[in-house]
Amino acid sequence: MSTTIRVSEETRDRLASLATTTGRPMTRVLDDAVEALERKVFFDRFNRRYQELREDSAAWSEIEQERRVEEGALGDTSE
């Protein structure tokens, strides 16, 4: 299914240029751009939250403790 959206002429021209360069339809270029932005937003939020945890010494201490427990649970099976 598809729909029509309005974009500026500049954006349309940029999409067309990218489509020509990549040999893919403009709709696919736009789909990929949205997916890339979603990933960027996700990881920006993830990294921001991770930094907040690092700045909270009590929360970070809990995470470090969990990691130590998990390391012991994994065990080394390479022998």
QUITAFEN-V161041 format. One line per field, one symbol per residue. ss: DSSP state (a for helix, b for strand, c for the rest). phi: phi as a letter, one per 30 degrees, with the letter a starting at -180 (. if undefined). A space follows every 10 residues. Layout:
BEGIN
ss = ???
phi = ???
END
This chain:
BEGIN
ss = ccccccccaa aaaaaaaaaa aacccaaaaa aaaaaaaaaa aaaaaaaaaa aaaaacaaaa aaaaaaaaaa aaaaccccc
phi = .bbcbcbddd dddddddddd dcibdedddd eddddddedd dedddedddd dddddcdddd dddddedddd edddiccdd
END
